[in-house]
Amino acid sequence: MKVYKGIGLVLMVALVSGVSVANTDKQGITITANSTKHGALPIAFETNRIDAFEHLSKIESLEVYKGECLEVQKMLKQRVACISDEIDGVSISVPLSTTQNRVSLVKGRYLSSVKIADAAYNAIFKTEGSPFTTKLAIIAKNRKTNEYQLRVADYDGSGARILHQTNEPILSPSWSSSGRYLAYVSFETVRTSIFIHDTITGKRIKALSFKGLNAYPDFISDSKILVSLSNQSERSLVFEYDLLTKKLKKLTDSEKADIFPQHISDSKLAFVRLTENEIPYTYIKNGNSQPKPLLSRPLNAVSISEKNTIVGLSRGDLLHYNIHQDKAINETRIDSSKGIESPSISENGELIVYVKEVEGKFSAYGSLKNGDNLFMLKSETHDLIQVSAF
């Protein structure tokens, strides 16, 4: 909820739910708020950077509203954290007790709205990252011409630009650990090929195009990728491919298909293995040891963050887990709607994106790791068929 009236006033943000209330201060300024959740921390923004807090207003558990700091504090009858302008940046003060605050300073005279919102998010939720710094790769398909586009955009779809377009399908976009390169599958050649695209220069190379399946690329580093290939057998297996030396290293060996490889660390990876009945289970492989199941229930189309959190699909549900000692714990259901595809979690683990088919049209969605909705992206002309977060 946003109320923009008056000049030079204080923006307030509170973790809220429940019934709306409104007060008017002595200057005739309306203060709009909702009753706070138990234990929630109201955040007061004493800054003119309204654009920064429009990012925060997209979060369901945050409410952006305007009013004098002391007046809102009186209304809420509790201490609030304050975000205020300083000569050399923005100050963030969070109450630790009735008498103590934790104060931090984000330095810079010309801070971007994303940087301020990122710092405020970290202070509110005590994280080391926010959804606002995420970059998206989106595969869009024109409903009339069937042309495919590879787009890159900010976390909410803004600032989108087209990297590549073709009449042949593009699938499985994946970011490098540096956030500069994208790997993806394209059908532009005789057989499926994996391309590497530089998002800064716009240049791309065809990395590999073996006979059989070439699919599900995932970066180990800027020069190495994991891929699922079937060039050496009738089934797909997971390989490491060196982009510089062109050498392949087989990492899994099974009578069943291994797909959706995900890099975890130098010696550890996750992947999905299909049973004889085509039921997908996620496995963890550590070094040369035998793969072990991540959990007892099926989990498909997995994506893993650098924070050791994972998202995947299980019987139509989009689920989020923490990985602890190679086991999935702390399940959170993100979405249980029909038609969910292409789940992806950002590197910092704060944003989960996916696509969903509704009434025959595909749109992209973003959620926080607690399941709160953040945004929906849709197009009048294109289906947004796949998405990848960095």
C-alpha positions in Angstrom: 0.0 0.0 0.0 1.5 3.4 -1.0 0.4 6.9 -0.2 2.3 9.7 -1.8 1.1 13.1 -0.6 3.0 16.1 0.5 6.7 17.0 0.2 9.7 16.1 2.2 7.9 13.6 4.3 9.1 10.4 5.9 8.5 7.0 4.2 7.6 4.3 6.6 7.9 0.5 6.0 6.5 -2.0 8.4 6.0 -5.8 8.4 2.3 -5.9 8.4 -0.9 -7.9 8.2 -4.5 -7.5 9.3 -6.8 -4.5 9.4 -5.9 -1.2 7.9 -5.9 2.0 10.1 -5.2 5.6 9.2 -4.2 8.7 11.2 -3.7 12.3 10.3 -1.0 14.4 11.9 -1.1 18.1 12.8 0.0 19.1 9.3 -2.9 17.3 7.7 -0.7 14.4 6.4 -2.4 11.0 6.2 -0.5 8.1 7.7 -1.7 4.8 6.3 -0.7 1.5 8.0 -1.9 -2.0 8.8 -1.7 -3.7 12.2 1.7 -5.3 12.6 2.5 -9.0 12.9 3.7 -10.3 16.3 7.4 -9.6 16.5 7.6 -7.7 13.3 9.9 -4.7 13.0 8.5 -1.4 11.5 11.0 0.4 9.3 11.0 4.2 8.9 12.6 5.7 5.8 13.8 9.2 6.4 14.9 9.9 2.8 13.6 11.4 -0.4 14.6 8.3 -2.4 11.1 7.1 -3.0 12.2 5.0 -6.0 14.3 2.8 -3.7 11.4 1.8 -1.6 9.1 1.0 -4.5 11.2 -2.2 -4.7 10.4 -3.0 -1.1 6.7 -2.3 -1.6 6.5 -5.4 -3.8 7.1 -7.7 -0.9 3.9 -9.0 0.6 5.1 -8.8 4.2 6.2 -5.2 3.9 4.0 -2.1 3.7 5.3 1.2 2.4 3.5 4.2 3.7 4.2 7.9 4.4 4.2 9.9 7.6 6.3 11.6 10.2 8.6 9.2 12.0 7.5 10.1 15.5 3.8 10.2 14.6 4.0 6.7 13.1 5.9 5.4 16.1 3.2 6.8 18.4 0.6 5.1 16.2 2.4 1.8 16.3 3.3 2.2 20.0 6.7 0.7 19.5 10.3 1.6 18.4 11.0 1.5 14.8 14.2 1.1 12.7 15.1 4.2 10.7 16.7 4.6 7.3 18.0 8.2 6.8 20.0 10.3 4.4 23.6 11.2 5.5 26.1 13.5 3.8 28.1 10.5 2.5 25.4 7.9 2.1 22.4 6.3 3.8 22.3 5.3 7.5 20.3 2.2 8.7 19.5 1.9 12.4 17.8 -1.2 13.7 16.7 -1.4 17.4 18.2 -4.4 19.3 16.6 -3.5 22.6 14.7 -0.7 24.3 18.0 1.3 24.5 20.3 -0.1 21.9 20.4 0.2 18.1 22.6 -1.5 15.5 23.7 1.2 13.0 25.3 0.7 9.6 26.2 3.2 6.9 26.0 2.5 3.1 28.5 4.9 1.7 28.0 6.8 -1.6 26.5 10.1 -2.7 24.8 8.6 -5.7 23.5 5.3 -4.5 21.2 3.4 -6.8 17.7 2.6 -5.7 18.5 -1.1 -5.8 21.6 -0.7 -3.6 19.5 1.2 -1.0 16.7 -1.3 -1.1 19.2 -4.1 -0.9 20.7 -2.6 2.3 17.3 -2.0 3.8 16.2 -5.6 3.0 19.4 -7.0 4.7 18.8 -4.9 7.8 15.1 -6.0 8.0 15.6 -9.7 7.4 19.2 -10.1 8.6 20.4 -11.6 5.4 23.5 -11.2 3.3 21.7 -10.5 0.0 18.3 -9.5 -1.4 16.1 -10.4 -4.3 16.7 -6.9 -5.8 20.2 -7.6 -7.1 19.1 -10.7 -9.1 19.5 -10.8 -12.8 17.1 -12.8 -15.0 17.5 -14.7 -18.3 14.2 -15.2 -20.0 13.2 -17.3 -23.0 10.2 -15.7 -24.7 8.2 -17.2 -27.6 6.1 -15.0 -29.9 2.6 -16.4 -30.0 2.0 -15.4 -33.7 5.4 -16.0 -35.4 6.8 -18.7 -33.0 10.1 -16.7 -32.9 12.2 -17.3 -29.8 14.0 -14.5 -27.9 16.7 -14.7 -25.2 16.3 -11.7 -22.9 18.2 -10.5 -19.9 16.5 -8.2 -17.3 16.6 -6.9 -13.8 15.0 -9.0 -11.0 11.4 -7.8 -11.8 11.7 -7.9 -15.6 12.6 -4.2 -15.9 15.4 -3.0 -18.1 15.0 -6.0 -20.4 17.1 -6.3 -23.6 17.2 -9.0 -26.3 20.5 -10.9 -26.5 19.5 -13.3 -29.3 16.4 -14.2 -31.4 15.8 -17.1 -33.7 13.0 -19.1 -35.3 14.4 -22.3 -33.7 13.7 -23.2 -30.0 16.0 -22.0 -27.2 16.0 -23.9 -23.9 17.7 -24.2 -20.5 19.4 -20.9 -19.9 22.0 -21.0 -17.1 24.2 -18.2 -15.6 27.9 -18.4 -15.0 29.2 -17.9 -11.5 30.4 -14.4 -12.5 27.0 -13.4 -13.9 28.6 -12.5 -17.3 27.9 -15.6 -19.4 24.8 -17.6 -20.3 24.8 -21.2 -21.5 21.7 -22.5 -23.3 20.5 -25.1 -25.6 19.6 -24.2 -29.2 18.1 -26.1 -32.1 19.5 -23.7 -34.7 21.9 -26.3 -36.0 21.3 -29.9 -37.4 21.3 -31.3 -33.8 20.8 -29.7 -30.4 23.8 -27.6 -29.5 25.0 -25.8 -26.4 26.0 -22.1 -26.8 27.8 -19.8 -24.5 26.8 -16.1 -24.7 28.6 -13.1 -23.4 26.0 -10.8 -22.0 28.3 -7.8 -22.1 29.8 -8.0 -25.6 26.9 -9.9 -27.1 29.2 -12.4 -28.7 28.5 -16.2 -28.5 30.2 -19.5 -29.4 28.8 -22.9 -30.1 30.4 -24.9 -27.2 29.4 -28.4 -28.1 27.2 -30.3 -30.5 27.7 -34.0 -30.1 25.5 -36.7 -31.6 22.5 -37.4 -29.3 21.3 -35.3 -26.4 23.2 -32.1 -25.5 21.2 -30.6 -22.7 20.9 -28.9 -19.2 24.1 -26.9 -19.1 25.2 -25.6 -15.7 28.4 -23.6 -15.1 31.2 -24.9 -12.8 33.3 -21.8 -13.6 33.5 -19.4 -16.5 35.5 -22.0 -18.4 33.8 -25.3 -17.4 30.2 -26.6 -17.5 28.2 -29.6 -16.4 26.1 -31.1 -19.2 23.8 -34.0 -19.8 24.9 -36.0 -22.8 23.9 -39.2 -24.6 26.8 -39.3 -27.1 28.5 -42.3 -25.5 25.5 -44.4 -24.6 21.8 -44.9 -25.2 21.0 -42.9 -22.0 22.0 -39.4 -20.9 24.8 -39.1 -18.3 26.4 -36.1 -16.6 29.7 -34.9 -17.9 32.1 -32.1 -17.1 33.1 -30.1 -20.2 36.2 -27.8 -20.4 35.4 -25.0 -22.8 39.1 -24.2 -23.3 40.6 -27.7 -23.8 37.4 -29.2 -25.3 37.8 -32.2 -23.0 35.0 -34.3 -21.5 35.0 -36.0 -18.1 32.2 -38.5 -17.3 30.8 -37.9 -13.8 27.9 -40.4 -13.5 27.4 -43.9 -14.8 24.0 -45.5 -14.6 21.6 -47.6 -16.5 19.1 -44.8 -15.9 19.0 -41.3 -17.4 20.8 -38.5 -15.5 19.6 -35.0 -16.2 19.5 -31.4 -14.6 23.1 -31.4 -13.3 23.8 -28.7 -10.7 27.2 -27.6 -9.5 27.5 -27.4 -5.7 31.3 -27.2 -5.0 34.6 -28.3 -6.6 33.9 -32.0 -5.9 30.1 -32.1 -5.4 27.2 -31.9 -7.7 23.5 -32.7 -7.7 21.5 -34.2 -10.6 18.1 -35.8 -11.3 18.0 -39.5 -12.1 14.9 -41.1 -13.7 13.7 -44.5 -12.6 12.5 -47.2 -14.9 9.0 -45.6 -14.6 10.4 -42.2 -15.5 10.0 -40.9 -11.9 12.6 -38.2 -11.1 14.7 -38.3 -7.9 17.5 -35.9 -7.0 20.9 -37.3 -6.0 24.0 -35.8 -4.5 27.4 -37.0 -5.7 30.5 -36.1 -3.6 33.8 -36.7 -5.4 34.2 -40.3 -6.5 31.7 -41.7 -4.0 28.4 -43.3 -5.1 25.5 -40.8 -5.6 23.0 -40.7 -2.7 19.4 -39.6 -2.8 18.8 -36.0 -1.5 15.3 -37.0 -0.1 12.9 -39.8 -0.3 10.3 -38.1 -2.4 10.6 -37.3 -6.2 12.2 -33.9 -7.0 12.7 -32.7 -10.6 14.0 -29.7 -12.5 16.3 -28.7 -9.6 18.2 -25.4 -9.1 20.7 -24.8 -6.3 22.0 -21.5 -4.8 25.5 -20.8 -3.4 23.8 -20.8 0.0 23.2 -24.5 -0.3 19.4 -24.1 -0.8 17.5 -25.9 -3.5 14.2 -25.6 -5.4 12.5 -28.2 -7.5 9.2 -29.7 -8.6 7.6 -32.6 -6.8 4.3 -33.9 -8.1 3.3 -30.5 -9.3 4.4 -28.6 -6.2 7.3 -26.1 -6.3 9.4 -26.8 -3.1 12.3 -25.1 -1.4 14.8 -26.9 0.9 18.0 -26.3 2.8 20.7 -28.8 2.1 22.4 -30.1 5.3 24.9 -33.0 5.2 23.7 -33.9 1.7 20.1 -34.2 2.8 17.1 -31.9 2.2 15.6 -30.3 5.3 13.2 -27.5 6.2 10.7 -27.9 3.3 8.7 -24.8 2.2 6.0 -25.0 -0.4 6.4 -22.0 -2.8 3.6 -22.7 -5.2 1.1 -25.6 -5.7 -0.6 -24.3 -8.8 -0.9 -26.4 -12.0 1.5 -25.8 -14.9 4.6 -24.8 -13.1 7.9 -25.1 -15.0 11.5 -23.9 -15.1 12.2 -23.2 -11.4 15.4 -21.3 -10.6 16.9 -19.9 -7.5 19.2 -16.9 -7.4 22.8 -17.3 -6.4 22.2 -15.6 -3.0 19.1 -17.8 -2.4 16.7 -14.9 -1.8 14.6 -15.1 -5.0 12.9 -18.0 -6.7 11.6 -17.6 -10.2 9.6 -19.9 -12.4 7.0 -19.9 -15.2 3.4 -21.0 -15.0 0.8 -21.7 -17.7 -2.6 -20.1 -17.0 -5.4 -20.3 -19.6 -2.9 -21.4 -22.3 -0.5 -18.5 -21.7 2.9 -18.7 -20.0 4.0 -16.0 -17.5 7.0 -15.7 -15.1 6.7 -15.4 -11.4 9.0 -14.4 -8.6 8.7 -15.5 -4.9 10.8 -15.1 -1.8 12.1 -18.2 -0.1 9.3 -18.1 2.5 6.8 -18.4 -0.3 5.7 -14.8 -0.4 4.9 -13.6 -4.0 7.1 -10.8 -5.3 6.0 -10.2 -8.9 4.4 -11.6 -12.0 5.7 -10.9 -15.5 3.5 -11.4 -18.5 3.4 -10.3 -22.1 0.6 -9.6 -24.5 2.6 -10.9 -27.5 4.9 -13.5 -26.0 4.8 -16.6 -23.8 7.6 -16.5 -21.2 8.5 -20.2 -21.4 11.7 -20.4 -19.3 13.5 -18.3 -16.8 16.8 -18.4 -14.9 18.0 -16.3 -12.0 21.5 -15.2 -11.0 
